[in-house]
Amino acid sequence: MGSRLTISREEVRATYLATGSLKEAARLHGIKEATVRQWARRDFWETATNAQKLVKKAEEIQILKREKGHSDAVPVCNSATALSRSIEENGKAFHSAMSIGLNKAANALTDLDDLSALEASRKMVDLANAGKTIFGIGQEKEGAMLSVNVLQFGLDQLALCKTAQGETL
């Protein structure tokens, strides 16, 4: 009877990490794929699905730690996340200040004459629309959003434009 080969699980795991395939690691080490799968399951080897779950859970834990002010919380490490967080915080502050401002403006409008009240209300609408555009206030979807629309016309293109009455500009 032949002697059994000693196969290191760590070596098989290293091969798996290098190849990305449990099946390939089993084949290269000359052992059954079921054995390698069992080792991976039992020892919690990193798999694509497993890694994604672990990363998501770690991110959730860090968010909770940052919100509660834990000293061991990892700070935001990329600019996209930091900027998104800043826009969201500014949106909340804007929403609160806008609410207070609209309330004060509504009270002040009652003391103004008709023309002054109309002008003041237009300014408040412009401010509210800016908040809606920048922070998405009053829209279905959550999160900060920035939309910039730019239209450039040269004289040639402007000459091609027609007014509603069919006149060339």
N, C-alpha and C positions, 0 to 999 in steps of 0.2 A: 504494500500500500504506500502511495506517494505521500510526501509531507506537504502540509498546507503552506501556501505562500502567505507571508505576513504582509498585508496591505494596510497602509496608513490611511485612515479616513481623512486626515488633514491634507495628504498628498492628492487624494481623489478630489477633495474640495477645491484645492488649488487648481487642479486641472479643469474642474467644472467652471470656476470663476474665469479661467483663461479662455475656455471654449464657449462658455455660455450655454452649454447643453449637458444635462444629466446623462442622456443617452450616449453622447460622444465620450464623456468622461468614463462611463462604464466600459465602453468598447475599448478605449485606449488602455485601460488598466486590466482588461480581460476578466471582468466580473459581471454579474447579472445586473441589468438595469434596475430591476426591482429592489435589489440590495442598495444601490446608490440612492434610489428614491426614498427608501426607508431611512437611510442615514440622514438625508437632507431634511426629511420631515421631523425626525427625532431630534436632530441637533440644530434645527431652525436655520438652515443655510439660507443665504440671501437668494431670493428669486425675484424676477421682475415685479410680479404682483406683490410679493411680500415686502420688497423694498419700497414700493410706492405707498403701501399702507403704513409702513414705519415712518417714512418721511412726512406723510400727512399728519400722523399722530404727533410727531415731534413738533411740527409747525403749530398745531393746535395748542400743545402744551406751552410753547414759547409765547404765543399770543395771550394766553391766560395769565402767564407769569408777568408779561409786560403790563397788562391791564391792572393787575393787582400790585404792581410795583415791587416785585421780588428782586432782591439784589443779584441773584444769579441768572436773571433773564438775559438771553442773548439779544443784543441790540439788533435792529433791522440792518441787514447786511448788504442790501442792494438798493440802488437809487430808485428803481421803479416802485418797489414796495414803500420806501420812505416817502416818495412824492405822492403816491396814491393815498397814503395815510394822512399826509399834510393836507391834501385837497379835501378829504373827507372831514377832517377836523375843522378846516376853514368853512366848509359847507354847513356844518352844524352851528358854528359860531355865527355865520351869516344869517342862517335861518332864524336863530334866536334874536339877533339884533334887528332883523327885518320885521319880525313879529312885534317887537317893542316899538320900532319906528313907525310901522303902519298904524298901530294903536294910537300913538301920540299924534300922528298926522291926521288921522280921522277925527280926533277931538279938536285939533287946531283948525281943520277945514270948516267946521261949523261957524267959526268966528270971522272967516274971510268973505269978501264980496264974491259974486259969481265968477268974474274973470280971473281973479287971483286963485280961487279954489280950483278952477279948471286947470290953470297952469301948474299948480302944486300937485294936483292929482296925476297929471301927465308925467311929471318927474318921478312920482312914486311907482307908476306903472313901468316906466323905463328901468327903474332900479329892480323891481320885482322880476321883470323879464331877463335882466342880466343874471340874477340869481338862478332863474330857471335854466338859462342857457349854460351857465358855468357849472352849477352844482346839481342840475337835474331836479330841482325842487318842484314838486307837484307832478312829476312824471311817474309812470308805473315802475320803471326799472330803478334799481338801487345802485349806488356808487357814484363816484365823481365822473364828470364827463366834460370835455372841452371841445367845442366845435368852432372852427375858424373857417369862414367862407370869404374868399377873395375873388373879386371879379376885376379883370384888367382889360381895358379897351384902349386901343390906339385910335388915332383920328380916323384911319381908314375903316376900322370896324364900327366906330361910332356913326360914321356917315351911312353905313348900311342899315342901321337900326331905324325902325319906323315907329312913330307914335301910334296911339290907338286910333286916331283919325286918318292914318295913312300918310302923314307928313313925314318927310325925312328930317332927322335932327341935324 
